[in-house]
């Protein structure tokens, strides 16, 4: 530490106390999480309030102050933390660490979920489009260190042959070019048969995002099969099968709810064997749109956290990233230049929440592997920036969202895309500590 260097306390420290009086300090810029007993935090708290005060006469004062400086809780006075976050944001937007590629092999679906915002159409990806994607990849992905492939729809497993062919192509592409490869699918789970799971295992599929909407009653009400077939038991069977067959698989179970189904969320907790729960993460999301009934759940954040706590006690995964979606480099993948979505008609999109139709596309993938971009759409997308928003620059939770939803800003929805329950951070940190074994 430089002599006479002026220090200051980070504006992005979040402090919580556990029931046994242990104190957890988390810094949103460094992402450091420190654990202090009451005596240690008496010193740490003093340093945080008086970062330039001498500590030579305080027991453990130097070591605790050094720890706080090393981990960003206290920092040199000249450092601009907002600018650090901006640089981190720009580095991720323009970086070459990994390319996030989402492919929609079909817009069709075997479900007709009552809250779905998509217009499902019997449109399927042709071999011609598959070949165009391969040609595009040969040039576009070479500068990146990793390819993060994901599958969406519609229901992607309705076109499992496309999923398998392109998964195999990208897996070999990454092997031949020395790149990391991840493969993830968002599926309703109905077609997770043992045969399909074995094929997905061979294709390197390890990450699954599946929705189970609470109890049997509410799930069957919300997630309706087009042929009125029961879906609940079959999805649960599929999840258990894939965890058995793909021994390193990780599953995220998303539970959508409204005011009527909310209290049925805990019924999901006993659906899976205890030995597999450490590979399952649960997230709870309120339905938006006509079925949301947002005004009827004034205390939903508090109750959600109770349910998250119950899930942790039952052995499920829970993390800060799942609940607050941060800390991070960008709000989401759609901010990055190394990210795009391709629908079955070879149309290009940047945001994964939409109808994936021609009205909202950002470009077209040509047969020769080049992209014909819609310049006006790209310019509009790039025209908004949370770091130019005075409210975001002043907000002490900036590291947890990095400026909010770009699509919401473009469409002028809500308050600049700020939708996160920041007031619940202490409780969420407590849950994160519990999952890490910090008692």
PEHU-V872021 format. One line per field, one symbol per residue. phi: phi as a letter, one per 30 degrees, with the letter a starting at -180 (. if undefined). psi: psi as a letter, one per 20 degrees, with the letter a starting at -180 (. if undefined). burial: # if it has 16 or more other ideal C-beta (glycine too) atoms within 10 Angstrom, else .. Layout:
# PEHU-V872021
phi = ???
psi = ???
burial = ???
This chain:
# PEHU-V872021
phi = .ddiddcbdedccbcbcdddidcccbcdddidbccbdedddddddddddbdcddbdccdidddddddddecidbbedddcdddeddddddddecdcdaccccccdacdbdcbddcdcdcdbdcbdcdddedddddddecdcedcdbbccbbbahcdddbdddedddddddddedddcicdbbbbbcbdidcddddddddddddidbbbcbcbcideedddddccddchddbedddddddddddddcdcdbbccccdbbddceddeddddcdbeedcddccccbcbddcjdcdhedcbdcddddeddddddddddjddabeddcchadacbdaedddddaabbcdciccbccdclchcddcdclbddddjcccddeddddddddcaedcceddddddceddbhjidddddedhcichidbcdddceedddddddeddidc
psi = pqpjpprqpqikpppqprhjjqppppphgijqoqpprhgghhgghgghhmijqqjhjppjgghgggghghjjhqrqhipohghghghgghhggirkgqpooppoiqirqirmphjpiqnpqmpqprhggghhgggghhghihiqiqpnpqpabaohihlhggggghggghghghghjkqqpqpqpoqiihjmrhghggghghjjpippoqpomcrgghghggnpqhkkqqhghhggggghghhggnijqpppopoqqahhigiigiihhjiqqhiihijpqpqpppprbhjglhijmhkhgghghghggggghijrqprhhhgikrrrhrgrhihqhlprpprijkqpqhpjoailrhhjqiapprhjjrpnqoghgghghiiqohiiohgghhpijgiiiliaoghhggjlpbnkjojqmhijgghhhggggghijo.
burial = ......#..#.#####.....#########.###.#...##.######..#...#.....#..##.###.#####.....##.###.##..##.#..##############.#....#.##.###...##.##.###..##..#.###############.######.###.##....#.#############..##.###.##############.###.####.....##.###.######..#..###########.##.##.###.##...##.######.##...#.....#..##..##.###.##.#####.#.###############.###############.#.##...#####...#.#.....#...#..####.#..#..#.##############.....###.#.#.##.#########....
